[in-house]
């Protein structure tokens, strides 16, 4: 019987990146959770797991596309903190990430636009609208797209 090819979603970050981080060497809940999540198949990640890992800039090559899959229909999807916290983590990624993943930039801009259109209807972090507007402008400039209207 032929062996079934495992999808990206069936694999862990340790497998996908070919690096076993081993046990954490620093005793903090963030470090412990990041190390634990590197051994969890991506399809088992919760929104909070995506938020945490993207916020720590771990595994972003694999996790940002998955986050955008959630954010496109639900731009204010939240992990454990506030509506829009997952989008905020994505939007905070450095320019170097977006420069090397230009195919993802339009998806991020669309999610930001959709969030900004709805954000007045939810109770979220006070500075989030301004942060998203700034991120949108930065991403549009990097991608050569139009500024926000």
C-alpha angles and dihedrals in degrees: 000000000000117000114250115240111241116232123227088255090058092056135076126235089250088057096042095047094038091231128114107205091194121205120340115270095200125060107232132115092239094052092044092050094046091052091046093049092052086069096048120094109251093238088065095056116119121212089260090054090053091047093050096046095044090046088054090045092237120145092352094151088067102027103049093063089051091048091051089051087061096039097052094069095026110030093173094050110147140211116200100308117054142325107288097022093124092052090047090055090050093046092051094060111119124261090251090067094050092044090058095040101045091149088068097049097083090051091052092048091050091050091049092049091050091048092050090051090055104029095095088065097060138059105242141143111317098235097040098101092053091044091052093047090052092047091049091052091048093049093046090051092049092048096042091240130140120284120248115286 
